Amino acid sequence: MELRTLRYFVAVAEELHFGRAAARLHMSQPPLSRAIKQLETEVGAALFDRSSAGVTLTPVGAVLLEEARALLEQSDRVRARVAAAAGTATITVGILGDSTNPSATRLAVTYHQRHPRVEVRIRQTDLTDPTCGLHAGLVDVALTCRPFDETGLTVHELRADPVGALLRADDPLARSDSLKLADLADRRWFRFPDGTDPIWQSYWNGGEPREGPVVRTVQECQQAVLWNGTVGMTLLDHKPAGGLTVVPLIDMPPIRTAAAWNQDDTNPLIRSFVQIATAAYHN
């Protein structure tokens, strides 16, 4: 029973779909199906029930899933500790915008507890590159927000949060209980520089072309609103600077926090980062 085959099994068990699991593993479906069949032969029992309604885990498969996850996590820890002992264990984490939220703090504390000998290098980036330097090879893993161009990347969503309109506190709309994008149609919005990922830009502009000042950082966004009465979006629970307020935008899709890394990167420190991040952002 090889670790690689167990990784294949876990992917199918989590996706409950052979096609999606194959895409996640960056392989074609036939060899994945063969590997699962071989694993079932080794185990001596069916791991999945396959029917026209879909794929489900058998009771045996449920037991193996629990054990396989534990084995794979232990394997990753072994590789990380050996690398640390050799003095080669480092991971560079790109963080988009604000890194002070409680979930990011929990992630940092837990990751250090799990990997005390690993050197974590932080690259905090502005809002113009939602991949935090992944495409340029500047980071190993990014803690970022969707949506953006995910070509060549693996993206694991951590949490979705509601969105609010960032306004001056004395703006007439600031007294509203909630707003819709149509309420802001005639306003100036902050924008990102030319060349910014168009998917990312479109989201932050509510899906419409906008006019307004160009910004790069969270602080510049807030100052654009404060000084110019510009409007923009932010997390609903974001605590803005003095003179600003956040009003719920009820027809905007949520901001989706995610971890992203390059598809061909098999660094076990990344897998551990994603596992810990998943727990940190669900607390």
PAMAR-320966 format. One record per residue: x, y, z of N, C-alpha, C in turn; residue in three letters. Coordinates in steps of 0.05 Angstrom, whole numbers, plus 5000, padded with zeros to 4 digits. Each point is the difference from the previous one (the first is absolute). Layout:
N
XYZXYZXYZAla/...
end
This chain:
283
501749765000498350245000501850255000Met/500350124977501950234997498650265008Glu/501750195009498950265008498850144976Leu/501249964976498950134976497249904995Arg/499649745003497349894995498050105021Thr/500950035025498350115020499250294994Leu/501950154988499350284992497949994978Arg/500249814982498049984980497249935013Tyr/500149825018497549925014498750235014Phe/501650155015498950235015498850214981Val/501350044978498950204980497349914990Ala/499749744994497449904990497950015023Val/500949935024498250005023499050285007Ala/501650204996499250275006498450124977Glu/500649934976498550114977497549844994Glu/500049745007497849824993499450024970Leu/502150024985499750024970502749944988His/500349794984502649934989501150214981Phe/498350134985500950204981501250245015Gly/498650105020501050235016502549925015Arg/500149765011502449915014502449984982Ala/499649904975502249994981501050274993Ala/498150194996500950284994501650125023Ala/499149945025501350105024502949895002Arg/500349744991502649875002501750044975Leu/498950154980501450064976500849744985His/498149824997500449754986497449944985Met/500249804982497649924986498449805017Ser/497549964993498249845016500649704999Gln/500749884977500449714999502149905020Pro/502550125002501949895019499150055029Pro/498450205005498950045027498149785007Leu/498249934981498149795005501449735004Ser/502249954984501549755004501349995027Arg/501150235009501350015026498049945023Ala/497650114998498049955020499149715000Ile/499749884976499349724998502149835013Lys/502650064995502149855012500050025030Gln/499450255010499950045029497749835012Leu/497849994987497849845009500749705001Glu/501649914980500949735000501849955024Thr/501850195006501949975023498550005026Glu/497950175002498550015025498149765003Val/499149904977498249775001497150085003Gly/499450254993497250095003499650244982Ala/497550064993499450244984500350255018Ala/501250204988500350255015497950214992Leu/498949974976498050184989497649844989Phe/497750115004497649914985499750184976Asp/500049874976499850154976497249944987Arg/498550214994497449974988499450234982Ser/497749994987499350224982499550265016Ser/499449975026499650235017502650135009Ala/502249864996502650125008501749805015Gly/502050115014501949845015499750065030Val/499949795016499950045029502049815013Thr/500950075024501849835016498549765012Leu/501249775000498949785015500950025029Thr/498949855018501050015028503049945002Pro/501049814983502949955000501550244990Val/498950134979501350244990500250225020Gly/497950035016499950215021502249965020Ala/500449745008502249945019502750064988Val/500449914975502550054986500650304997Leu/497950154994500450294997501250135025Leu/498949935023501050105025502949925005Glu/500649754995502749905004501950124980Glu/499250024975501750114978500750295006Ala/498150155008500650285007502150025021Arg/499849845021501950005022502849924990Ala/500149794983502549914990501450214982Leu/498450134983501150204982501050245016Leu/498550085020500950225017502649945014Glu/500249755011502549925013502349994980Gln/499549914975502050004980501150284994Ser/498150194998500850274995501750115023Asp/499249935025501650105023502849884999Arg/500249744993502749884999501750144980Val/498950054976501650134979500950285009Arg/498150145013500650275009502250005022Ala/499849815019502049995021502749934989Arg/500149814982502649924988501250244985Val/498350144985501050244986501050215019Ala/498650035023500850205020502749925012Ala/500349745006502549905011502450044981Ala/499450004974502150044981500450304995Ala/498450175013500450284997498850114974Gly/498249864988498950084974497050075000Thr/498850005024497150035001499350305002Ala/499050114978499050274999497550004983Thr/498250185006497750044984499450304999Ile/499450104976499450294996497050034996Thr/498850155017497150035000499350294990Val/498550024979499050254991497350075013Gly/499850245011497550085013498950254986Ile/497649984992498750234985498950205020Leu/500850254997498850215015500549985030Gly/497949975016500150025029500549725012Asp/502149975015500749745012499450005030Ser/498350195010499650025029497449875009Thr/498549874983497549895009500549765018Asn/498149935018500449795020500649734988Pro/498849934977500449744987502949974991Ser/501150224988502849994992501949975024Ala/499250135022501649975024500049715011Thr/497649885000499849725009501749824982Arg/499950054974501649854981502950025006Leu/501050245005502850045005500949855026Ala/498450035021500749875025500049694997Val/498049894988499849714997502249894982Thr/500650154978502049904982502850005014Tyr/500550205016502550005015500149775020His/497849955013499949775019500549744986Gln/498849974977500349754985502749974987Arg/501250224991502649994986501950215012His/500849955025501750215014502750044987Pro/501049814984502650034988499950114971Arg/497650054990499750104973500150315000Val/501750114983500150294997497850094981Glu/498250165010497850104984500650294991Val/500250044975500550274989497450124990Arg/499450245008497550134993500550224979Ile/498349994979500150214980497250124999Arg/499650235013497450135000499850174975Gln/497949954984499850144974497750194999Thr/500150194981497850184997497749874984Asp/497950154994497649904989500149964969Leu/502350064988500249984971500749724990Thr/500849825018500649734991498849805020Asp/497649904994498649825018501549735004Pro/501949934982501549765004502450045018Thr/500550245009502150065019502849934990Cys/500449984974502649934989500349714993Gly/497949845000500249724993501049964971Leu/498850154981500749974972502950074995His/501050195016502850094997501949835016Ala/499049805014501849835016501150135025Gly/498650215010501050145023499149885026Leu/497849845000499049875024499449714994Val/499749845021499349724998497049965002Asp/498750165017497149985004499050285006Val/497550054991498850265004497549985017Ala/499750195018497650035015498650244989Leu/497849954985499050214982496949994999Thr/498850134981497150014997499349954970Cys/498049854995498949964974498050224994Arg/499350054974500849854976502450134986Pro/501649834987502350094984500749784980Phe/501850064982500849804980501649785013Asp/498949765000501149775014501649824982Glu/500750094976501549834981502649915013Thr/500549744999502549895011500149975030Gly/497950075013499950005030498149795010Leu/500549915025498049855015499050195022Thr/497450025002498850195019498149855019Val/500450045025498349885021498550215015His/497450014998498450215013499949945030Glu/500450215016500049985029497550105013Leu/498950224989497650125013498850214981Arg/497450045003498650214985498850205019Ala/500450264995499150215018498450214985Asp/497850105013498450214987501550254995Pro/499050164981501450244991498450255008Val/501450215005498850265005501150224983Gly/498550214997501050244987501450185020Ala/502450084992501650185017499450284993Leu/499050165019499150274995501050195022Leu/500050264993500450205021497749995020Arg/500750055025497949985021497850214996Ala/500750234986498050214996498649974972Asp/500649794986498649954975497149945005Asp/498150114984497149955005499449705000Pro/501449844984499549724998501049855025Leu/501750125016501149875023497949945021Ala/497750134999497949965019498149774992Arg/500549884977498449784990500649745016Ser/497949845003500449735012501449814981Asp/499550044975501349834979499950154974Ser/501649924981500150124973500149794979Leu/499350084975500449834977501950154981Lys/501249854981501950124982498750234985Leu/497549984993498650214985500050265016Ala/500149995027500050255016502750154996Asp/502049864990502750124998500850044971Leu/498149974982500650004971501250274991Ala/499250225012500950264991502450115016Asp/501249835016502250085017502749944988Arg/502050135010502849944992501049785018Arg/501449804988501049775015503150014998Trp/501349885021502949974996500649774981Phe/502150034985500849814980502949925004Arg/500849774987502749915000501550084975Phe/502650005000501550094976499549834976Pro/500550114976499849854975501949765002Asp/499149784989501549755001499249825023Gly/498450105018499049825022498249794989Thr/500049765011498349784992497250104995Asp/498949984976497350114994497849865016Pro/500349755006498049865016499850125028Ile/502450055011500250125027498950295000Trp/500850154979499150284998497050014998Gln/498849834983497150004996498549945026Ser/501049815016498649945025500050255018Tyr/502250135003500250225019498550254989Trp/499350004975498450214988497149924996Asn/499149785013497349924998499149914973Gly/501949914984499449894973499550214979Gly/500650255006499550224980502650174997Glu/500450124977502250194998499550245017Pro/502050105014499650225018502150224995Arg/499450235010501950224999500750085029Glu/502550075004500850085027503049985003Gly/501150075024502950005004501149725000Pro/502649984992501449754999501449965027Val/499649765011501249935026501549734998Val/501749965020501649755000499749855027Arg/499550145021500049885027497350045014Thr/499649855022497650045016500050285011Val/502350105009500150275011499350214979Gln/500949964976499450194978497050004994Glu/498849765001497149984996498550165020Cys/500749975026498750155021500450304997Gln/502450084993500550294997498550114976Gln/499749844979498550104976497150055008Ala/498949835017497250055009499950245019Val/501950025018500050215020500450284987Leu/501950024981500650264989498250074977Trp/499149814985498550064975497149915000Asn/499149865021497349904999499649774981Gly/502349884991499949774983498649775014Thr/498849814985498849765012501549754991Val/500049815017501349754994498849785017Gly/501149764998499049775015502149905020Met/499149875021501749895020498549785015Thr/501449855017498649805017498050155017Leu/497749875004497950135016500850055028Leu/501649815012500950035028502650165002Asp/500950124978502450165001499650255016His/501950065018499850245016501650224986Lys/498650194987501450204984501350225017Pro/501650164988501250235014497950205008Ala/500850185018498150215009498950164977Gly/497450075001498850154979498849834978Gly/500249745002499049824980498049805013Leu/498349884983498249805010499649794978Thr/498949775007499449784981497149935002Val/498750004977497149934998499749744983Val/498449815009499749754985499150044971Pro/501349864982499249994972498649734995Leu/497450004997498549755001499949854974Ile/500950134977499949854975502849954989Asp/502050005017502749944992500849725009Met/501349844983501049745010502150045021Pro/500349815018501950045023502950004991Pro/501650115017503049994997500849725009Ile/501549854983500749735007503049975005Arg/500749985026502849965007500949734992Thr/502549984990501049754989503049985003Ala/501049755000502849954998500549904971Ala/502250104988500749934972502949934998Ala/500649814982502849934995500249904972Trp/502549974990500449914972499349704999Asn/498749934978498949724997502249795002Gln/502350054991502149795000501850005024Asp/499350165021501650025024499049795020Asp/501849815007499249785018501350045028Thr/500950235006501250065026498149925023Asn/500849825018498149925022499450225019Pro/501850205001499450235018497650164990Leu/499549994974497750144989497549855008Ile/500049734997497749845008499350055029Arg/502050005017499650055028498850285005Ser/501150194985499050285002497050014994Phe/499249864979497250014991498249865021Val/501049775011498449865020499650175025Gln/502150145009499850165023498350254995Ile/500350114976498450244992497149934999Ala/499349764991497249924998498750005028Thr/501549895020499050005027499950285012Ala/502050164995500150275011497850184990Ala/499349964975497950184988497249895004Tyr/499749775012497449895006499350045030His/501850095016499550045028498550265005Asn/
end
